[in-house]
Amino acid sequence: MKDAAPQPVYLEDYTPPAYLVDAVHLTFRLAPNTTRVLSRIEFRPNPDATSRDFFLHGEALTLISARINGAEIIPEVTPQGLSAIVPDAPFTFEAEVEINPEGNTALEGLYMSNGMYCTQCEAEGFRKITYYPDRPDVMSIFTVRIEGDTPVMLSNGNPTGSGAGWAEWHDPWPKPAYLFALVAGDLVAHPDSFSTRSGRHVDLNIWVRPGDEDKCAFGMEALKKSMAWDEEVYGREYDLDLFNIVAVDDFNMGAMENKGLNIFNSSCVLSTAETATDANFERIEAIVAHEYFHNWTGNRITCRDWFQLCLKEGLTVYRDSQFTADLRSAPVKRISDVIALRARQFREDNGPLAHPVRPESFIEINNFYTATVYEKGAELIGMLKRLVGDAAYKEALDLYFTRHDGQACTIEDWLQVFEDVTGRDLSQFKRWYSDAGTPRLHVSEEFNNGRYTLHFEQKTPPTLGQEDKQPRLIPIAVGLLSPNGDEVQPTQVLEMTEARQSFSFDGLATRPIPSILRDFSAPVILERESSNAERAFLLAHDTDPFNKWEAGRALARAGLLAMMTEGAAPDAAYLDAIARVARDDTLDPAFRALALGLPSEDDLAQALFDAGHIPDPQAIWDALETLRDTRAEALESIAQDLYSRYQVTAPYRPDPDQTGARALANAALAMLSRRDGGTRAQAQYDAADNMTQQLAAWSCLLQAGAGAAATEAFYTQWKHDRLVIDKWFTLQIVQTAPDRAAEVAETLTRHPDFTLRNPNRFRATLGALTMSPAGFHHASGRGYRLLADMLIRLDPLNPQTTARMCSAFETWRRYDPVRQGMIAAELDRILATPNLSRDTTEMVGRIRGS
């Protein structure tokens, strides 16, 4: 039978904790199946509490004993926790519990990864370690003793002692339980150090399994750059004597910001030129920065409750985006962020999983670690900074850190510092946090006697539980270009506050061409009638890099839609315009590589659906392939020139210059491989001395139908490296023709290297299938059946990963009735599975019930 029907938790029902915690003392006696955890917790009544009920969360724990002020008690124990009668005064609660790390396949709480003890406590994993008020607004100082037979034993804070078979740690900074961490195992350190601007010496370590020591250097440099950047840009200095990172193979997330002991999915920190691509290096740099930046925006100031998750995550995502933009190319970073936002968050907003940036309720908090909370949450920070200006933003952040250091806060606390600094009323802006959905911004225009007027209308479609949406405050960055390409109106930020609003520009000699929503100044969908001629003009002349790229993407999309709905040939205007961009050596090579990209299959499916068509995944793939072939023929000589001129011959560096050059050369190689059958790709594969070039060449060979030998050679070369073999699983599926994608994925699930227990490998295989929409949505339904089968098998082992992978089905309502029927049957089959987890039940129920 299933778990009892879980009850929603509501933001409006928040009450302060009944008891606060002054100190926590933990002792771990490690054993794979019978770890003992002894806790001594100093409680005191909370004067602000509305209740005096004493309840501690606890799941999958075997209680050995419990005491209050030294006296044995017999508490009331349920599967959810522990209750007891306690004094109406400060008291000490002690408990001893037993847990089974080896049997903990969910990877929450204390578990084992290939012989290493590891924890993951966000959001509610600490309750699987010991009994505790496992909520983020209970913050305390932790002292930890670890006893066991592993050579390395780590926890939060600073080390206070160690000996044969034991180690002790003390974290002087109060933290909630979700930031607790413990790692113990056979590990080696890649050490370094950092001196803060006030002169504090900080020891740095990246801990890895023996044999991975040579993969730490880039991650360490990223950490030091992050520490220096946070001091320079935000005035935030590190506050402990030691900062540890540990690479873990089995991890549900990318990384975790535990105070002083960050735990990383090994894929997000380990790298060498031979094993990691340029994209991997940039991702590692960003994730290292993200987790380090959490030290202030997440740890020193945390969230009061899990409804405020965007408070720490949105702000920290925005900060890591700033960091990457400063170190690399700001325009390329912005474009890349918007591509990801539209692919994940707009899709989320437009389907059954839509929810506000700050949700009003949840059943399982793990299901709200979403693109809406993270990426859209970051967009709100960017909008706020744009509205108040750089100086006011800096002043507000300084006030935020000063006022709320050591506190668990809310979105109201966050917005209040901006109101106090600027005197602005941000109540309308707050709707971005409370209202789900992506606003549609419709634009029309007129020009009379030198006056140019833009008429805007905003409307946000209904979402579940929110039928009518009030107007939001939308910053619209606008510039105007003359017909000869000169900028006649520099970028101006218009503040739209009404449902309908007009803005005029006077003194213009001729009707201008507008560049609207520059730098993607708000996460909205812009609706404006435009011609291909205007799009081509903006691609050629717009001074805003984002809108220059956007014009090219819109031009490609319009041509593809015409191919699918009207039987049109590939658009000559697009081919001419993109050829000019490719040849333009004044443009950043990384930008040109992005401009050569095409709209995704999912993007085109949504565009067709919005236009009243039922998208056919196979027709979308066919149209894209036709355009790619036509473009390869039209741009062949240009591609030959680019491939020749942008080869990098210097020793490999993952810096912006080399990364951009390789990206452009490999974009050219993809076109050339459609013409030469993979001849150049094979030569590049044979000569490659880094993973970027090797993987790009193998991808081109697979696309050209000439990749069989390289596939076997790649596996033979890299079968010893688990992270590279993840790439081997993925690329075979995404570069397979749609009619065989599910078959290839299914075959790979039977490969000896496939395992359900490693989230990276599961995502590399089943996630890859969902990355091939025409393959996943193949008319046979084989992709649907395979994913459902594997999710049903995974759920008893790892509910969190299972639930997140269910989102592959979220767009099912936009397809034809036959596909809808097949998907509905698979969703129903998942829901009918005995003992289905709460995580997966909620996700599938939300998707199915749309």
N, C-alpha and C positions, 0 to 999 in steps of 0.2 A: 504494500500500500504506500501511497505518497505521504510525504510529511503533512502534518496538519496545515490547513489553509493558512498561509502567512498573512498577518495583518499589516496594513500600511502604517508607516510612521509619518506624522504630519509636522511640518515646520511650526504651525500655529500651536501645537501642543507642547512646545519646548518648555521645560521647567529646569531651574538650576539644580545641580547635584545636591543630594541631601547631606553628603559629607565630603569634605576636602581632604587631600592627602599631603602631609608635610614631608614625609620621607618614605622611601621604599628600599628594603634590603632583600636581595634575592640571592639564593644559593642554588646552583645547578650541579647535580651529580649526574654526569652524562653517561648514558648507556643507550645503544641503538633502539631497543624496544622497551626499556624501563627506566627512562630518565626521571629522576626525582627533582622536583622544584620546591624549595622551601622559601616561603615569603614571610616577611615581617613588615607590616604596613602601619604607619602612624596616621590615624584618622582624627579629625575634629569636626564637630557639627558646622555646617555652613549657615551663617546667620541670614543669608538671603534665600535659603531653601523654603519651599512651601510644604515640604513633607519631611518626616523623620524616619521613613522606611529605609532599612539598611539592606541593600541588594548589591551583590557582586556578580558580574558576568562570568560565566564559565561554561565551556563546551568541550566535550570529549575528554574530560578530566576524571581521574579516579582519586577521590578524596581519601587521604590516609588519616589526617588529623586536623583539628582546628582549635584555636585558643583565642580568648580575648583577655588581655592583661594577664597572660600566663595561665589562665584557668581553662581547662578543657570544656568545649561546648559541643553540642550535637545540632548543627544547623539544619535548616530545611534545604534540601538539594533537589534541583530539577535539571532537566537537560539544558536549560538556558542559564542556570546560575545558582546562587546560594543566598539564602536569607537568614538573618539571625536577630535576636534582641540584643541591643548594644547600649552602653551607658549614654546618658545625655551629657557628655563631657568628652574631652579628648581621650582616646584609647588606642591600644595597639592590638591589631588583628594578626594572627599568625596561622599559616596553613602549610601543610605538606601534601603535594599531589604527585601522581605518577602519570606520565604521558608516553606516547609511542612515536618518536620521531621517524623511525624507519617505515612505519605504516601510514605516515601522513603524506599521501600522494596529492592532496589538494594544494600543497605548497603554501599553506597559510599557518601561522604559528611557528613552532619549532619543527623542522623537518630535516631529512637527510638528502643530500645530492651527491651521489657517487662517493659515499663515505664521509662527506663533510657535513657537519651540523650547521644549519643556517636558519634564520628567521625571516619572516615577512609578516608584519603586524598591521600595516595599513590595508583596509580600514579597521577591521574588527578581528584581527588575528591574535591579539594578546590574550584574549579570553580563552584561547586554546593552549595557553602556556600555564596560567594560574588564575585563581579567582581575583577579580579586580574590577573597579568601576571603569570599564573600557569605553570611555567617551572622551573626545578631545578637549573638553573644558575642564577636565581634572588633570592638573599639571603638578609634577612633583620632582624632587631630586632622587636619583637612583644610585644605589651602590650595589655592585654585583660581584659575586664570587663564583668562579667556574672551576669545577673539579672534574678531571677526566684523564684519559691516556693519550690525548692528541698533543702534538708538539706546539701548536699555536692556538691560543684561546683569546678571543677579542670581544669587547663590548663597547658601549658608548663612553664618551668622555676621555679621561686621562687614566693611564695605568697607575695603580697605587701599590702593587706588590705582585710577586710571582715566585713560584718555586716548582719543584718536581711535582707535576700533576695538578697544579692549581694556578690561578691568576685572579687578581682582583682589579676592579675598575670603579671609578667614581665620576659621575657626570654632575658638575656643579650647577648646571643650568636646568631649571624646572622644565619638564616636558610631559606631554601626554603619552599614554602607553603605546600609541600607534608608532611612536618614534623609537621604541626600544629595539635593540638589535643585539644578536649574539652570533658569532661564527667561531667554529672550532674545527680544526682539521690539519692535515699535512699540507702546509702552505709555505710558499717562499715569498719574500717581499722584494719589490722594486722600490728602493728608497730614494728620497730626495728631501729638500727642505725649502722653506719660504720664509722670508722676513717681512713682517707687516710694516706698514708705514710708521707705526709707533715703536717699532723695534722689537716686537715679539718674535721669537724664533719658533717656527712651527715645523715639526717633523712630519713628512708626508710618506705614505706607503701605498702601493698598489699590491695587494696580496693575490697570488695566483697559484694554481697547481704546478708542481714541478714540471718543467718542460715548456711553460708558457711565459717564462721570464723575458723572452725577447720580444713580446708583444705589448709591452707596457709603456714604452718611451713616449709615444704620441699622446696617450691618455694622461700621462704625468705632465707633459708640457701644456696640455689643455687645462688641467687643473690649476697650474701656476698662472696661466693667462687669465683664467676666470677670477682667481683671487685678486690679481692686480687690477683687473677691469672693475670689479665690484667696489674696490677702494676708490678708484678714480672717478667712476661715473655716479655711483650711489653713496659713496662715503661709508661703505660697510666693511668692517675689518673682522677677520676671523678671531674667535674668542676662546679657543682651546690650545693646548700645547701640541696636539697631535691630530692629524686628519688621515683616516684610513679608508681605502676603497678595497672591496673584495669582489673578485669575479666569480660568479656562480653559474654553473651550466643550466640548472633547472630552476627557472624563475618565470613567474607569470607575467611580470611587467618588464619595462626597460631597465629601470633602476629605482632605488629607494633612498630617500634623503635622511635616513636615521642620523641623529646628532653625532657627528664625529666618526661615524662608521657607515659610510654609504655602501649598500650592497647593490651590485650591478649584474644584470644579465651579461654573461661573458661576451655576447655579440655586441654589446654597447660600450666595451672598453678595450677589448683585445684587438690588436691590429699590427700588421706589417705590410709593406708594399706588396709582398708576394701573396698575401692572403686576404687583404681588404681592398675594396674599391675606393675611388675618390669619394663616392657618396657615403660609404661606410665611415671614412675618416671625418667627413663633415658632420655626420650624425653623431659619432662618438664625441667630437668637440662640443656639439650642442648639448648632448645629454650630460656630459661631465659638468658643463657650466650650469645646466638646469638644476641638477641635484646640489651642486655647491651653493647656488644662489638661494636655494630653499633654507639655508642656514639662518637667513634673516626673514625671508618671506615664506614662512611655513613652520619654522622651528622656534625662533625667538618670538615671533608673532604667529600664532596658529589660528585655526578656525574654531569657533565656539561649538559648532555642531557640524554634521556632515552635509547639511544643506548649504553651508558656506564653503564647500569645497573649492568653488571657483575663486574664492578670495586668495587662497594660496597658489592654486594652479594657474589660473588665468594670468595673475601678476607675474608669476615665475616664467611661464611660457613667453610672455611679452619680453621679459628681461633677457631670456636666452636668445630670442630673436634679435633684440638690439645688439647683443654680443656678437652674434654671427654676422650681422650686417656691418658692424664696425670692423671685424677682422677680415671679412671677405667683400663681396659686392652687395651693397644695400639694395639696388634695384633687382638683382637676380634673387636675393633672399626674399624680397617682397613678393615677387612673381611666384616663386616656389611655394611660399606660404599660402597664397591665394589658391593656387592649383590644389593644394592639399585640403584647404578649407572647403572649397566647392565640391571636391570629390567625396569628402567624408561628412562634413558638418551640414552643408546644404542638403545633402541626401538625407541625413538624419532629420533635419527640420521639415522635410517634405514628405515624411512617412509616418508610420505608426509609432516610431520611437521618439517623436518630437517631444522636447521638454524644455523648460526655461533654463537659462544659464544657472539660475538658482532654483532648483526644483522645489515644489511645495510639498511633495510627498515621495516616499519610496518604500519598496518592500525589501529589496536587497541593495544595500549601498554599493556593492561591487559593480552593479550594473549601471552606475552613474559616473563611472570613470570614462567619460565620453568626449567626442570631439566638440560637443556643445559646451561642456564645462571647461575644457582645456583651450581649444583653438578659438571658439567664439568668445570665451572669457577673456582671452588675450586681445582679441579685436576690440573689446569694450575698453580695455586699458589704453589701447592706441587711440581710440576715439576721444577718450577723456583728455589725454595729453594734447591732442590736436585742438580740442575746444579751449583748454585753459592756457596753452602755450608752454614752451619748454621751461621758462623760469618759474612759473607757478606750479608746474608739475614737480620740479625739484623741491620747491619749498613745501609742497604738500607731502611729498614722500619723507622729507626730513621730519616733519611734524608727526607723520604716521609712526615712524620708528621711535621717536621720542615719547609720544603719548602712549603707545600700546606695547612697548617692549615687555615681554614676559606675560602677555595676555592672550586669551582666546577670544577672537573678535568676529564681527559680523560685517556684512556688506554695508550696513548703515554706518558702522564705525569708519569704514573705508571712505565712503562718500562724504562723511561729515568733515574730514580733514580738508577736502577740496572746497567744501562750502565755506569753512572757516578761513581758508587762505584767500579765496577769490571773492567771497561774498555772493557767489552765484547760488541760485536755487536749482538743485539737481534732481528734484522730484520727478520731472518728466524723463530725464536721462535714466532714472532707476527702472523705468519700464523695460529697458533692455535686459535687466536681470530677471524680471518677473514674467515676461511674455515670451512664449515659445513662437517659433516660426521665423521665416526670413521675409522681411518687408520687400514688397515690389515697389519700385520707384519708377513711375511712368513720367515721361518727359515729352513735352511738345514745345514749339517755339514760334516766334514771329519776329519780323524785322520791319520797322517803319521809321523813315526819316532819321536814320542814324541811331535809333534805339533798338537794341536787341533784347528780347525778353524770353526767359526760360520759365515755363510753367511746369511745376512739379505736382504730382499727386502720389501720396504714399498709401499703401494698403497692405496689411498682413493677413494672409489667408487664415481661416479658422484652423485650430488644432484641438485635439481632444481636451475637453474641459474649458476651452477658451475660444468661444465663438466670435465674440466681438473684441477687436483690438483698438485701443486708443492710439492716436498719433504718437510717434516717438520723436525725440530730438535726433536729427540726422545731420551730421556734418558732411556737406557735399563740396569737395574741392573741385573748382572749375577753372579752366583757362580757355582763352579764345584765340584762334589762329585766323590769319587773313588768307584769302585764296592763293596767295603766293607762298604760303608756308611760314610767314613771320608771326611771331606771337604778339598779338595786339592787346591782350589782357593776361598778365601773369596770374599764376595760381591764386585764387581767392577762395576762402572757405565760407560757404553759405550755410547758415544754420536754419534748417527747416524744422519748424515746430508745429505746423498745422497739417491737417489732412491734405489741403491744397494750398499752394503758396507759389508766388511768382517773384522773380528777381530780374531786374533790368540793368543793362549796361548802355551808357550813352556815348555819343561822340564818335561813332564808328563810321568810316567812309563806305564800307561795303559789308554785305552780310557775312558774318564770320562762320567758321566751322568750330563747333564747341568740342572741347575735351572735358568730359564730365566724369566725375568720381575718380579724379587723379589719385594715384598711389593707393587706389582702392580705399578711399577715406571712410567707408562704412560698409559693413557686411550686408549688403542689399543686392537684389537683382534689378538691374537697370533695364527698363523697357523703353526703347526709343526707336522709331522708324529711321532706318539709315540705308544708304545705298552702298553697293560694293565699291563704287567710285570714291565715296567718302571714306570708307574703311581703308582703302588703299592709300588715300591721301594721308590719313592719320598715321598709318604704318610708316609712311615715308617721312612725315614732317613733325609729328607730335614730339614736343620736347620733354614730355613726361614719360619715362621709360615704361612704367606699368601700362599706361594707355596705348603706348606705341605697340607693346606686345599684345595687348587686348584687342587692338584693331586687327592684327594679323590673325589672332585666334577666331575672332568673329567672322572674318572673311572666309577662313577655312570652313567654319561651321555652316555658314550660309550656303556655300557651294556643296557641301556634303548633304545638307538637307534637301537641296534641289535635286541632287543625284538620286536620292531615295524616294522623293515624293513626286518628282516630275520627269524622272528618267533623263535628266540633264547630263551632259558630259562634264568632266572636271573643269572647274572655272578657270578660264585663261587669265582673268584679272588676278586671281590668287597666285597663279604660277609666276606671272610677271612680277608681282609685288614681292613675293618671297625670294625670288631670284635677286632682286635689288638688295634686299636685306642681307642675304647670304654673301653678296659681293662687297658689302660696305665694311671696309677695314677700319672705319672710325668707330664701329660698334664693338663692344666687349665680346670676345668670342663666346663666353658663357651665355650672354644674352642671345647671340645668334643661334646657339644650339637650342635654347628654349624656344626661340621663334620658329625653328624648324619642326618643333613638336606639333602634333595634331590633337584636336579634341579627343577625349577618351570615349570609349564605347558607351560607358555609363552616362557621360555628359550628353552624347547624341541621343541616347534613349530617352533621357528626361526632356530634351528639347523637342523631340518628336511628340512625346506625351503631352507636353504643355501646348503644342500646336494642334492638338486634337487627333493625333495619329496613334495607333497602337504600334509600339516599336517592335520590329522583328530583329532579334539579335544577330541572326545570320546575315540579313541584308545590311545591317550596320557594318559588320566586319567586311563584307564584300565591298561596300562603298569605300571604306578606309583603304583596303588593299588596292582597289583600282586607282585611288588618288595617289597612294604611295608609288605604285608602278609608273603612273603618268608623270609624277614629279621627278622620279629618278631618271626618266628619259629626258625630260625637259631641262633638268639641271645637271646632266651628266658631266659636262665640261667644267662647270663650276665646282661640282663635288670632287672631281679629280684634282683641281687646283687647291681646294681647301684641304683635302687629305694630304696632299704633298707638302703644303706650306705649314700646316699646324701639327706635324709630327713632332713630338718632344724627344730630343736625343740626349738631353742632359740627364744625370742621375735622378731617379724618381724623388719627387717631393709632392706632398698633398697640399700645396699652397694654391692660392686663387689663380695665379698666372698659368701654372701647369694644368690645373684642373680644368680651367676654361678652354685651353688649347686642346686637351684630350677630348673634352666633350664635343667640341666642334668637329674635330677630325673623325671621331667615331660616329657622329651624325652623318658626316659625308660617307663614311664607310658603309653605313646602313643603306644609303641610296645606291652606292656603287655595287653592292652585293646583289642587288636586284638586276643588275645589268651583266655582271661577269660571272654569276653563279657561285660566288664565294671565293674566287681566286685570291683576291687581295686579303680577304678575311683569313684564309688559311695561312697565308704568308705572315700576317700579323700574329695569328695564334702561335705559329711555330717560333716566332722571334720574341714573343712577349716575355718581359722580365718583371711584370707587375700584374696584379689581378685585374685592374681596370681594363688594360688592353687585352688580356686573355679572355675575360668574360665577355667583353664587347665583341671580340672576334668570334667566339663560340656562338653567341647569340645570332650574329649575322649568318653563320654557317647553318644553324638550325633553321632560320627563316628561309634560307635558300635551298633547304632540303639536302644539304651536304654535310650535316653535322654528326653523323653516326660515329665516325672514327674519332672525332674530337670528344664526343660524349664518353666513349670508353676510355680514351686517354686521360681525360680530366679526372674521372673517378680513380683510375689507377694512380695518378699523380697525387691526389689529395685525399684518399680514403682514410688517412690517419688524422685528418683535421676536421673535427666535427662542424665547425662554423663554415668552412668552405663547402663541405658536403651538403649543408643546408642550401647553398646556392645551386648545387648540382640538382637537387630535388626540384627546386623552384623553376629554374630556367627551362628544363625539359617540358614542363607543363605549360608555361605561359607562351612558349614558342611553338607549341603544337597546334596544328589546324583544329578548328572547333569540333569537327566531327570525331576527333580522337582524343581530345583533352581529358575527358572523364576516364577514358580507357587507360591512358598513360598514368593518370593520377591513381587509379585503382591498382594498377600494376605496381606502382611505387609503394603503395601501402603494404605490399607483401614483400618488399625488399628487406633483406636482413638488417639494414641500417635504419629502417623505419621503426619508431616506437611511439606509443601513445603517451608515454610518461614524460617526454620532453616537450614542453610547449613550443620551443623553437622549431623542432622537427615537424610537429603537427601543423604549425602555421606555414612552414616552408612547403608542405605538401597540399593539405586541404585548403589553406589560405591561397595558395597559388592557383588552385582551380577556380576559386571565386574571383581572382584577378583577371580571369579570361572569361568575360561575360558571355560571349558567343558559345564558348565551350560549356560553361556552367549551365547556361539556359538552353542548351541544345534540345531540339524538339523531342529527342528520345526520352528525356527526363532522367537519363543516367546520372548526370551530375547531381541532381536533387537527391536521388536515392543514395548515392555514395556519401554525400555530406551528412545526410540524416543518419545513415548507418554508423558512420564514424562518431558523430556527436553522441548517439545513444551509447556507444562503447566508452567514450571518454568521460561522460558525465559522472559515473560513480568514482572515477579517479580524480578528476579535476573540474569541479563545477564552474569555476571562474573562467577558465579558458573556453569551456563549452559554451557558456552563456554568451561570451563575446563573439564567438564564431557564428552564433545563430543570426547575427545581424546581416549575414549574406542573403537572407530571405526577405529583408525588410522592404524591398521594392516590388514585391510580387504582384501588387494590385495594378501595376501599370502595364502588365503583359496581357496576352490574349487569353480567352477563357480556358483553353486547353492547358496552357502552362499554369494558369492560376489554379486549376483543379489539381494538377500534379503537385504543386507546391503545398496547397492546402492539405492534401492527403499526407504528405511527409510531415508537416507541422503537427497534424493530428496524431500521427504515429509517434512522434517524439513525446507529445503531451500524454499519451496513453502508456508510456513506459513506466513500469513499477519503480517506486522509490526515486522518481526524478527529483533532482535537487531543487531547492527553492530558487537558486540563481537562474537555472534554465527554465523552470516553470514560469517565472515572471517574464523572462525575455520572449519566450515562444508565445505565451499568452498575449502579450502586448502586440506582437507581430500578427498573430492569427486573428485577434479580435478587432483589428482595424476596420 
